[in-house]
Amino acid sequence: MRLHRLEVEGFGPFRLRQIVDFDAFADDGIFLIAGRTGAGKSSILDAVCFGLYGGVPRYDGGEKRLRSDHCEPDDPSEVVVEFSTPTGRFRVTRSPEYLRPAKRGGGMTKQASAVALDEWTDVGWIGRAARAVDVAGELDEILQLSREQFLQVILLAQNRFSEFLLAGSRDRQALLRRLFGTQRFEDVQARFDERRRVAEHALGARLATVEARVEEAERLVSADGLSGEGDETPPETVRAPSSIEDRLDALRRAKARADYRAERRASEQVDAEKRSAAADGSLAVARDEQRAQRERDRARSALERLEAEAPLIDDARAELAAARAAEALRSTIAAVARAHSALAVASRDEQDAHAAGEALGLDVDGDLEAWTAAATRESGAWQRARELEESAPTLDAEVRAAEEAVVAATARIEAANVRRAALPDEIAALHTLRDETRRLADRGEDLQAAQQAAELRLTAAHEVERLRIAEISLEHELSQATALHADTQSALARLRQRRADGMAGELASTLRDEHPCPVCGSLDHPAPATHSDPVSPEDIAAAEGARDAASQKERDLASSSSTLRAELAAVTARADGREVEQAESEYAEAAAALSSSRAAAETLKTLDGRMDELVARVELLDAEREDDARALAELRERHALLRQRSAEAHELIAEARGGFDTVAARMSDTEAKIAAARAVIHAISERARRVEALAEAEAEREAALADSVFDDEAAAEDALRSATEQEALDTRIAQHAVQREKERAILFDLELRTLPEEPIDLAPAEQASADARSVWTRAVDEAARAAGTAERLGGLIDSASDEQARTADDAAEFEVLQNLADTIAGRGANTRKMTLETFVLAAELEEIVEAANRRLHDMSAGRYQLQHSDALAARGAASGLGIVVFDAFTGQTRPPQSLSGGETFLTSLALALGLAEVVTARAGGIRLDTLFIDEGFGSLDGDTLDVAMRTLDELRQGGRTVGVISHVEAMQEQIPAQLTVRALPNGPSVIEAR
């Protein structure tokens, strides 16, 4: 993975957008991120981590102050990280959550966090994901590193550098677990523990099952009296069993007794069943004879009743025969009656038709058929005139509507011409106004630049006033400091002079008899000087200290004054000679001009829209005028055609109307007369046909009576019966005959059985049957109980025996699982308390230590070497994750905590690089083209720093770029490529590249 570009705005100490081009340092291979403490060097790495993973390591567990405190409410906060991997080049844009001014209602509202992932293609940047969860998923696949792995192999953050070296076993295990994802081995351990618990539970459950079933069998033996005492089975000596096997043997003997009892009860059940079946057979015979006796008595009574009904059946048979003979005359008699009725109706219809025709003025005695044919032909010619007469109002309305449409179309065309003639002047005026507005709007960028320049001058003018006041105050302080320095210098000179003047007296005060003079060496001291104005060395030192302090203050104030004058000169240049009043006036004018330009830009959009509307209206009116001209021509043509059709229709209607008010009235009168004539013709014909039909019906009736058994029509009508009545008579006769034969047959069979005449009593047979069945029921219950007891006892014994046989296998399996689970979990025989996960991590740690030693040997000049330790950890911690340092000078190992600050840094660096190599290999062998190291070099002496620099030089081999964060001056001299983070006087920081 290689970082190419970082953009930071409103993040950490950076308010304005800062851009870091990492590709610019590719040729150097190593660059320094320098700056004063607190300027924001580490914030560059924070921004990289936040952009890729949405979090910053040093804020974990605390308040996430990601947004810059220097931001104004409306300032944005954003981090853009551009990087590449073998799969392509990508860009992440991420914003943290922060408060911003609400657009409505005032106050503050929460600006939600946002993130987007883009990919570079042949057509430029294209979006790949825009939701946090989607971006995280895509980055996991692209980076192939978790955040913890990223912080250990790419971004070696401040305060985390030596964590891995100095960590205890638990902390080192937690870190390695996150890096190598070995939680799955903990899951394996949990699964084996669960399997051990399941096996233990299964073994206990099986043993409990054996005990429960043996106890249940013993309770059954005791409850059913199968213990061998007081039973018909041969008694046996009962002893108290001491084991499951002994108890099962005793139960098997009880099972034999239960089987014997079940056989006896089954034999008793068979005997009782036979006796019950015999009693039930005797009862069934008695009941059958009783039913036969009752059926015989019923048949005798029924036959006597049927013989008494025989005369009535003979009368019904005669009535049915007469009805069937009269049925042959029914149709002829009915036909005569219908013919009489039809003739009467036809005669009345003829009279009514004559009266109706005479009322309409018809000559009913003339040739009506000829007149009807002529009148029908004449009325058919009037049908067309009648239709035109009905549609005449509609046709007249269409003529008027067509005329009105022609007038309206003509007026519409004239109005459109008037509107079209006014549009060119309006377009010309709008065009002039739009040009003037565009000229004002086009000055927006220039006016904005002018406003920004005026704003800078105004800010600089205010700053000039402030700096001038500060300069006056500082000059006053400097003059005071200069005077103070001169006074202290004079005071020191006077003290030195006094000290020199009093030196003889000071020496004289130290003279002792018989001791040589320190000046001349004489033992005699004839005239020693007096010490009247003593000045001690301490007085001189105090005066020198006061002189030095005053001198330092004077130098500091002079430096501040020089800096202030330079800053004042720069600010005065930015103010361009403007005073505050002039600068404020120029800024107000520039702001007003820019506001007018922006307003003109908005107005220009409205004018462009208005111009487009007018041009569209011209085109629309031209199109409408052509359409209206075509429509007017069509309307005029339609109007002429309708007028012609109306004149022809009125002429035809007048001709067909004749002397009537309307053609419809004339046709209605003619149609009524035609209908009346046809009715008279039909009525005459129908009456003649009915007279002929009556004569034929009467002749057929007389012929039928002559061939029948009846004397006249009245006798035949008396004998007639309906079909229902005939069917009822026939059914009654047939049922009587069938029932009599049936009863005779039943009585014949029953009389042959010689049944007693007295009623049969069933009570003795029923009592005997009930007693036998009761005995059989008790025998069945006893046999079922005995068989069930034997079967249940056998099932319990078999089940307990099977479970007992399987407990040995379960016990062996449980022992294997328990030993394996204890070994994996670091219990039991695992004396080093090393779990499976710890064992795997220990193997990874061995590789990390081996990779670290390849660098530590050179970095420590062969003195130090890391060794992996699997010594038993204290206080129950997992073993196998220890690290000790072998010192070649002493030949002994020592804990990493005993190293000095510089030694700890070099060892931590070697271990961190070894860890990076192993983690990279485990992550799929990804290539790391960018590496950051944050601080730690300040603890190194000159020689050790050179060793560290050689190591960093090795890291940049193969095209890798290494970024080092440090404020050590020696590193600033050795690394020419630098990013400098500088805090501005007003608070925010900026990034400068060199």
JOZIQUI-V850521 format. One record per backbone hydrogen bond with DSSP energy under -0.5 kcal/mol. NH is the residue of the N-H (numbers start at 1). CO is the residue of the C=O. E is the energy in kcal/mol with one decimal. If there is no record, write none. Layout:
nh: [NH:NH]
co: [CO:CO]
e: [E:E]
This chain:
nh: [2:4:5:6:7:8:9:10:11:12:14:15:18:20:21:22:22:23:24:25:26:29:31:32:33:34:34:36:39:44:44:45:46:47:48:49:50:51:52:53:54:55:59:60:62:65:66:68:71:75:78:79:80:81:82:83:84:85:88:90:91:92:93:94:95:98:100:102:109:111:112:114:116:117:118:119:120:121:124:126:128:129:135:136:137:138:139:140:141:142:143:144:144:150:151:152:153:154:155:156:156:157:160:166:167:172:173:174:175:176:177:178:179:180:181:182:184:185:186:187:188:189:190:191:192:193:194:195:196:197:198:199:200:201:202:203:204:205:206:207:208:209:210:211:212:213:214:215:216:217:218:219:220:221:222:223:224:225:226:241:247:248:249:250:251:252:253:254:255:256:257:258:259:260:261:262:263:264:265:266:267:268:269:270:271:272:273:274:275:276:277:278:279:280:281:282:283:284:285:286:287:288:289:290:291:292:293:294:295:296:297:298:299:300:301:302:303:304:305:306:307:308:309:309:310:313:314:315:316:317:318:319:320:321:322:323:324:325:326:327:328:329:330:330:333:334:335:336:337:338:339:340:341:342:343:344:345:346:347:348:349:350:351:352:353:354:355:356:357:358:359:360:360:361:362:364:366:368:371:372:373:374:375:376:377:378:379:380:381:381:382:383:386:387:388:389:390:391:392:392:395:396:397:398:399:400:401:402:403:404:405:406:407:408:409:410:411:412:413:414:415:416:417:418:419:420:421:422:422:423:423:424:426:427:428:429:430:431:432:433:434:435:436:437:438:439:440:441:442:443:444:447:448:449:450:451:452:453:454:455:456:457:458:459:460:461:462:463:464:465:466:467:468:469:470:471:472:473:474:475:476:477:478:479:480:481:482:483:484:485:486:487:488:489:490:491:492:493:494:495:496:497:498:499:500:501:502:503:506:507:508:509:510:511:514:515:517:521:532:540:541:542:543:544:545:546:547:548:549:550:551:552:553:554:555:556:557:558:559:560:561:562:563:564:565:566:567:568:569:570:571:572:573:574:575:576:576:577:578:583:584:585:586:587:588:589:590:591:592:593:594:595:596:597:598:599:600:601:602:603:604:605:606:607:608:609:610:611:612:613:614:615:616:617:618:619:620:621:622:623:624:625:626:627:628:629:630:631:632:633:634:635:636:637:638:639:640:641:642:643:644:645:646:647:648:649:650:651:652:653:654:655:656:657:658:660:666:667:668:669:670:671:672:673:674:675:676:677:678:679:680:681:682:683:684:685:686:687:688:689:690:691:692:693:694:695:696:697:698:699:700:701:702:703:704:705:706:707:708:708:716:717:718:719:720:726:727:728:729:730:731:732:733:734:735:736:737:738:739:740:741:742:743:744:745:746:747:748:749:750:751:752:753:753:754:755:766:767:768:769:770:771:772:773:774:775:776:777:778:779:780:781:782:783:784:785:786:787:788:789:790:791:792:793:794:795:796:797:798:799:800:801:802:803:804:805:806:807:808:810:811:812:813:814:815:816:817:818:819:820:821:822:823:824:825:826:826:827:830:831:833:835:836:839:840:841:842:843:844:845:846:847:848:849:850:851:852:853:854:855:856:857:859:860:861:862:863:865:867:869:877:879:880:882:884:885:886:886:887:887:888:888:890:891:892:894:896:898:899:904:905:906:907:908:909:910:911:912:913:914:915:916:917:918:919:920:921:922:923:924:925:926:929:929:930:931:932:933:934:935:935:939:940:945:946:947:948:949:950:951:952:953:954:955:956:957:959:961:962:963:964:965:966:966:972:973:974:975:976:978:979:980:981:981:982:982:984:987:989:990:992:994]
co: [84:82:82:20:80:18:78:15:14:66:11:13:8:6:19:4:20:4:21:22:23:25:962:977:964:32:979:981:36:40:41:41:42:43:44:45:46:47:48:49:50:49:56:57:59:63:64:10:68:72:9:94:7:92:5:90:2:88:85:83:118:81:116:79:114:111:109:107:100:98:110:95:93:129:91:126:89:124:121:119:117:117:131:132:133:134:135:136:137:138:139:139:140:146:147:148:149:150:150:154:932:155:157:162:163:168:169:170:171:172:173:174:175:176:177:177:181:182:182:183:184:185:186:187:188:189:190:191:192:193:194:195:196:197:198:199:200:201:202:203:204:205:206:207:208:209:210:211:212:213:214:215:216:217:218:219:220:222:221:239:243:244:245:246:247:248:249:250:251:252:253:254:255:256:257:258:259:260:261:262:263:264:265:266:267:268:269:270:271:272:273:274:275:276:277:278:279:280:281:282:283:284:285:286:287:288:289:290:291:292:293:294:295:296:297:298:299:300:301:302:303:304:305:306:307:309:310:311:312:313:314:315:316:317:318:319:320:321:322:323:325:326:326:327:329:330:331:332:333:334:335:336:337:338:339:340:341:342:343:344:345:346:347:348:349:350:351:352:353:354:355:356:357:358:357:362:363:366:367:368:369:370:371:372:373:374:375:376:377:378:379:380:382:383:384:385:386:387:388:389:391:392:393:394:395:396:397:398:399:400:401:402:403:404:405:406:407:408:409:410:411:412:413:414:415:416:417:418:419:419:420:420:422:423:424:425:426:427:428:429:430:431:432:433:434:435:436:437:438:440:441:443:444:445:446:447:448:449:450:451:452:453:454:455:456:457:458:459:460:461:462:463:464:465:466:467:468:469:470:471:472:473:474:475:476:477:478:479:480:481:482:483:484:485:486:487:488:489:490:491:492:493:494:495:496:497:498:500:502:503:504:505:507:508:523:512:522:517:530:536:537:538:539:540:541:542:543:544:545:546:547:548:549:550:551:552:553:554:555:556:557:558:559:560:561:562:563:564:565:566:567:568:569:570:571:572:573:572:575:579:580:581:582:583:584:585:586:587:588:589:590:591:592:593:594:595:596:597:598:599:600:601:602:603:604:605:606:607:608:609:610:611:612:613:614:615:616:617:618:619:620:621:622:623:624:625:626:627:628:629:630:631:632:633:634:635:636:637:638:639:640:641:642:643:644:645:646:647:648:649:650:651:652:653:654:657:662:663:664:665:666:667:668:669:670:671:672:673:674:675:676:677:678:679:680:681:682:683:684:685:686:687:688:689:690:691:692:693:694:695:696:697:698:699:700:701:702:703:704:705:712:713:714:715:716:722:723:724:725:726:727:728:729:730:731:732:733:734:735:736:737:738:739:740:741:742:743:744:745:746:747:748:749:750:751:750:762:763:764:765:766:767:768:769:770:771:772:773:774:775:776:777:778:779:780:781:782:783:784:785:786:787:788:789:790:791:792:793:794:795:796:797:798:799:800:801:802:803:804:806:807:808:809:810:811:812:813:814:815:816:817:818:819:820:821:822:823:822:827:829:830:833:824:835:836:837:838:839:840:841:842:843:844:845:846:847:848:849:850:852:852:853:855:856:858:857:860:886:884:882:874:832:871:869:867:894:865:884:885:892:863:886:887:887:887:885:883:895:896:900:901:902:903:904:905:906:907:908:909:910:911:912:913:914:915:916:917:918:919:921:920:920:1:927:1:961:154:963:156:933:965:936:937:941:942:943:944:945:946:947:948:949:950:951:952:954:956:929:29:931:31:933:33:964:968:969:970:971:974:976:32:992:34:979:980:990:988:984:13:982:980:978]
e: [-2.3:-2.9:-1.7:-2.3:-2.7:-2.7:-2.4:-1.0:-1.6:-2.5:-2.2:-0.7:-3.3:-3.2:-0.5:-1.0:-0.9:-1.3:-1.1:-1.6:-1.5:-2.5:-2.5:-2.6:-3.8:-0.8:-2.6:-0.5:-2.2:-0.6:-1.4:-0.6:-2.1:-2.2:-1.7:-2.5:-2.8:-2.6:-1.9:-2.8:-2.2:-0.6:-1.6:-1.5:-2.2:-1.5:-1.8:-1.5:-1.2:-1.5:-3.2:-2.4:-2.8:-2.5:-2.8:-2.1:-2.3:-2.7:-2.0:-3.2:-2.3:-2.8:-2.5:-2.7:-3.0:-1.6:-2.9:-2.7:-3.2:-3.9:-0.7:-1.7:-2.0:-2.8:-2.9:-2.6:-2.4:-1.9:-1.6:-2.2:-3.2:-1.5:-3.2:-2.4:-1.9:-2.5:-2.8:-2.2:-1.5:-2.2:-3.3:-0.6:-1.5:-2.6:-2.4:-1.1:-1.9:-2.2:-2.4:-0.7:-2.4:-1.5:-1.6:-2.2:-1.2:-3.0:-2.4:-2.4:-2.3:-2.7:-2.5:-1.8:-2.1:-3.0:-1.6:-0.8:-0.6:-1.5:-0.9:-1.8:-2.0:-2.4:-2.5:-2.6:-2.5:-2.4:-2.4:-2.6:-2.6:-2.6:-2.8:-2.8:-2.7:-2.7:-2.8:-2.7:-2.5:-2.8:-2.5:-2.4:-2.6:-2.2:-2.3:-2.4:-2.7:-2.5:-2.3:-2.7:-2.4:-2.2:-2.5:-2.5:-2.1:-2.4:-2.5:-2.8:-2.0:-1.0:-2.7:-0.7:-2.5:-2.4:-2.2:-2.1:-1.9:-2.0:-1.8:-1.9:-1.9:-1.5:-1.6:-2.0:-2.1:-2.0:-2.2:-2.1:-1.9:-1.9:-2.3:-1.9:-1.9:-2.0:-1.7:-1.6:-1.8:-2.1:-1.9:-1.8:-2.0:-2.2:-2.0:-1.9:-2.0:-2.3:-1.7:-2.0:-2.1:-1.9:-1.9:-2.0:-2.3:-2.0:-2.2:-2.1:-2.2:-2.3:-2.4:-2.1:-2.1:-2.2:-1.9:-1.9:-2.3:-2.1:-1.7:-2.2:-2.2:-1.8:-1.6:-1.9:-1.9:-1.3:-0.8:-0.5:-1.0:-1.3:-1.6:-1.8:-1.8:-1.8:-1.7:-2.2:-1.9:-1.5:-2.1:-1.8:-1.8:-1.6:-2.2:-1.2:-0.9:-1.3:-0.5:-0.7:-1.9:-1.8:-2.0:-1.8:-1.6:-2.0:-2.2:-2.1:-1.8:-2.3:-2.1:-1.6:-1.7:-2.2:-2.0:-1.8:-2.1:-2.0:-1.8:-2.1:-2.3:-2.1:-1.8:-2.1:-2.2:-2.2:-1.8:-1.1:-0.5:-1.2:-2.5:-1.2:-1.4:-1.4:-1.6:-2.3:-1.7:-1.9:-2.3:-2.0:-1.7:-1.8:-2.0:-1.3:-0.7:-0.7:-0.9:-0.9:-2.0:-2.0:-2.2:-2.2:-1.9:-1.7:-0.7:-0.5:-2.2:-2.6:-2.3:-2.2:-1.9:-2.2:-2.8:-2.5:-1.9:-2.3:-2.4:-1.9:-1.7:-2.5:-2.5:-1.9:-2.0:-2.5:-2.1:-1.8:-2.3:-2.4:-2.0:-1.6:-2.1:-2.7:-1.7:-0.9:-0.7:-0.8:-0.5:-0.6:-1.2:-2.5:-2.2:-2.1:-2.3:-2.4:-1.8:-2.1:-2.5:-2.0:-1.9:-2.3:-2.6:-2.1:-1.4:-2.4:-2.7:-0.8:-1.8:-3.1:-2.7:-2.6:-2.5:-2.6:-2.8:-2.6:-2.7:-2.8:-2.6:-2.5:-2.5:-2.8:-2.8:-2.7:-2.4:-2.2:-2.6:-2.1:-2.1:-3.0:-2.7:-2.0:-2.4:-2.8:-2.3:-2.2:-2.7:-2.8:-2.0:-2.3:-2.7:-2.6:-2.2:-2.6:-2.7:-2.4:-2.6:-2.5:-2.3:-2.5:-2.7:-2.2:-2.4:-2.6:-2.2:-2.0:-2.4:-2.2:-2.4:-2.3:-2.6:-2.4:-2.5:-2.9:-2.0:-1.2:-2.0:-2.5:-2.6:-1.7:-1.3:-1.2:-0.6:-2.0:-1.9:-1.4:-0.8:-1.8:-2.8:-2.5:-2.3:-2.5:-2.4:-2.3:-2.5:-3.0:-2.5:-2.3:-2.5:-3.0:-2.6:-2.4:-2.6:-2.9:-2.7:-2.5:-2.8:-2.8:-2.8:-2.5:-2.8:-2.9:-2.7:-2.3:-2.7:-2.9:-2.5:-2.3:-2.7:-2.7:-2.1:-2.0:-2.2:-0.8:-0.6:-1.2:-1.8:-2.7:-2.7:-2.2:-2.7:-2.4:-2.4:-2.3:-2.6:-2.8:-2.5:-2.6:-2.6:-2.5:-2.5:-2.3:-2.6:-2.6:-2.4:-2.0:-1.9:-2.7:-2.8:-1.3:-1.4:-2.6:-2.8:-2.1:-2.3:-2.8:-2.5:-1.9:-2.2:-2.4:-2.2:-2.2:-2.2:-2.3:-2.5:-3.0:-2.4:-2.1:-2.7:-2.4:-1.8:-2.1:-2.9:-2.1:-2.0:-2.2:-2.3:-1.9:-1.9:-2.4:-2.3:-1.9:-2.1:-2.2:-1.9:-1.8:-2.2:-1.9:-1.8:-2.0:-1.9:-1.7:-1.8:-1.7:-1.9:-1.6:-1.7:-1.9:-1.8:-1.4:-1.8:-1.4:-0.8:-1.8:-1.7:-2.4:-2.3:-2.1:-2.0:-2.6:-1.8:-1.8:-2.3:-2.1:-2.1:-2.5:-2.2:-1.7:-2.0:-2.1:-2.2:-2.4:-2.1:-1.7:-2.4:-2.0:-1.5:-1.7:-1.9:-1.7:-1.5:-1.7:-1.9:-1.5:-1.6:-1.8:-2.0:-1.7:-1.8:-1.8:-1.9:-1.7:-1.8:-2.1:-1.8:-1.1:-0.6:-0.9:-1.5:-2.1:-1.9:-1.5:-0.9:-2.4:-2.3:-2.3:-2.3:-2.3:-2.4:-2.3:-2.1:-2.2:-2.8:-1.8:-1.7:-2.5:-2.7:-2.0:-1.8:-2.3:-2.5:-1.9:-2.0:-2.3:-2.6:-1.9:-1.7:-1.9:-2.3:-1.1:-0.5:-1.0:-1.2:-0.5:-2.3:-2.2:-2.0:-2.1:-2.3:-2.4:-2.0:-2.2:-2.2:-1.8:-1.9:-2.6:-2.1:-1.8:-2.5:-2.4:-2.4:-2.5:-2.8:-2.7:-2.4:-2.6:-2.9:-2.5:-2.2:-2.7:-3.2:-2.8:-2.3:-2.6:-2.5:-2.4:-2.8:-2.8:-2.6:-2.3:-2.6:-2.6:-2.3:-1.9:-1.8:-1.1:-0.5:-2.0:-2.5:-1.9:-2.4:-2.7:-2.0:-1.9:-2.5:-2.7:-2.2:-2.3:-3.0:-2.5:-2.1:-2.5:-2.1:-0.5:-0.9:-3.9:-2.1:-1.9:-1.7:-0.6:-2.0:-2.5:-2.3:-2.8:-2.5:-1.7:-2.0:-2.7:-2.1:-1.6:-2.2:-2.8:-2.2:-2.4:-2.4:-2.4:-0.9:-1.3:-2.6:-2.0:-2.5:-2.3:-1.1:-3.0:-1.6:-1.5:-2.7:-2.8:-1.8:-0.8:-0.6:-2.0:-2.3:-3.1:-3.6:-0.5:-0.5:-2.8:-3.2:-0.7:-0.6:-2.4:-0.7:-2.5:-0.6:-1.9:-1.7:-2.9:-2.0:-2.3:-2.6:-2.8:-2.6:-2.5:-2.6:-2.8:-2.4:-2.3:-2.8:-2.2:-2.0:-2.1:-2.8:-2.3:-2.1:-2.5:-1.7:-1.3:-1.6:-1.0:-2.5:-0.8:-0.8:-2.2:-3.5:-2.5:-2.2:-0.7:-2.4:-0.9:-1.6:-2.7:-1.7:-1.8:-2.5:-2.3:-2.2:-2.0:-2.2:-2.3:-2.0:-1.7:-1.2:-1.5:-0.9:-3.0:-2.7:-3.4:-2.5:-2.9:-1.6:-0.6:-1.5:-1.6:-1.5:-2.1:-0.7:-0.6:-3.4:-3.6:-2.8:-0.6:-0.7:-2.7:-3.3:-1.9:-2.6:-2.6:-2.8:-3.0]
